[in-house]
Each structure stands twice: as C-alpha cells, then as structure tokens.
Amino acid sequence: MHHILILGGTAEGRKLATFLSACPAVHCTLSLAGRTQNPIIDRSISTRIGGFGGCEGLTQWLVDNAITFVIDATHPFATTMTEHAWQVCKKLGTPYRRLSRPPWEKQAGRTWLSVSSYEEAIEEIKNLPEIRQKTVFLTIGRKEVGVFARYAPELSYVIRSVDRPSSEQLPPHCQVITARGPFTLEAEKALFRHYGIDVLVSKNSGGEEVVAKLEAARFCNAQVILLERPPAPKGIEAYTFSSITTLLQQLSLQIPGLAERVCLKKE
C-alpha cells in the first residue's frame, strides 16, 4: 500500500487529502504546520500537526513512516517548507510533486501595485495622497503585521486574520477582525463600506476562497497592493489542482482505484 504524505495549508491540499483518503489502496497523511490555533481538521483524514524539525527531522519522519510519495500543497509563500521537502525527497529518492495554485492575474478593471516586501508596500502607501486620512486593510496573516506597526504606526488599520495577532505586533491605531475564508463578494463589499477601506494590502496567494476582496476593492475604488510570490526553488515542477478526475496519469503512480479521483494539471 502506498503511504502518501500531503504537506497541507491550503484548501486544495484538504480536497486532495479527502479524495486520496477514500481510496482503499492508499494511506494518506495530511500534515499541517500548526500556525493557526484551531485548524480545520477532517476526522476522516489521518492528520498530524506541527513542524518536523528541519530537514533532519523530516528525513527521519519519512523513513519511519515508510512514505512512498510526497505532495507539497503548502501555502505559496511557505518557501522554506517547500525547499526542505524538495531537498529531502531528492536525498531519499522519494517521488515529490509541488501542488501550486496559480497566482491572481491582472485583468480589465482589476489591477494592483506589485511589491516584493512589506517595507516596499509601506513606501507605496505613504506615497498616496492624504494617506493620514485613509484606512488600510491588512490581510497578510497575523505574524507580519508588526512590520506596519514599526514603520508606519501613524496610519489607521483594519486587520483580518484567522487568529488575533499578539498585542506587541499591533499598530496603535487598528481594529482587528478574526475570521476564516471563504468570503463572499457581498460580505467583502459590506466590510469595505463599513470600515471605509481605502487601501488593501495582501499577498498574491491565488485561489478562489479569498479573491472576493480584490473585486470588493475594485467596486469600492480602493487601492490594492499585493506582495508577489518569491521565486520557487530551481528544479521544482509545479502542478495545479484542476479537477477531480485522475491522479494516476499525472503523478505517474500505478495505484489501483485511484483513477478518476484527482487530477493535477501541470503548469
């Protein structure tokens, strides 16, 4: 029997684990980093929570659990985990695939300022006219908001994250919303209107669960600033979750009963 490890952290990873777990010829383990206090856990899926302890710990875990295939479905910005998994799998000779959702792309009526760091985002915000009278909406995760507290404490913020940031991370002028997506367009538009959002700062994570905020920003004439993705480690082939049809062909695995369950479409 194949033992597949899915490195999770995305909705696509959860979907993949659900379908693989339903295949009798596969034992699937979903691994979550434990960055959120109350992660979504499906009791029908074998799930582990927490880090591995770097490359050495991951190597030992793969060996101890006789992992035959690793699918990296971590967040697009979780580059350290991706690098570790790729290096460990190469060392062990364990098949590895990176499941990466496509980034959002600019289109008619939906544009943004692209930045490579939060410091650059702050500079862009400060260049906007009358910024001291504006409200900035941060949807960047709780661990990153401290950058804005340090370098732009004079601004007003609305901060949304799954878990509340620590008090020392928070800017002095902010309101905090704890919520987990997906979010509807109507709900996002209502939020923008209620708080008077003028600027949205987010990551170009891609995906459909949280894309409504971009449409809401366009509808409400708010400036959008997106942190673009860091480059992927060299040598990694990325696959996109397209439809639940067949994993057999795309992953080159001969697993009875797996066909017509999951399809990974090569980017």
ABEGO torsion letter per residue (X at the ends): XBBBBBBBGBAAAAAAAAAAAABAABBBBBBBAGABABBBBBAABBBBBEBAGEAAAAAAAAAAAGBABBBBABBAABAAAAAAAAAAAAAAGBBBBBBBBBBBBBBBGBBBBBBABAAAAAAAAAABBGAAABBBBBBAEAAAAAAAAAABAABBBBBBBABBBBAAABBABBBBBBBBOBBBAAAAAAAAAAAGBABBBBBBAEEAAAAAAAAAAAAAGBBBBBBBBBBBBBGBBBBBBABBABAAAAAGBBBBGABGABBBBBX
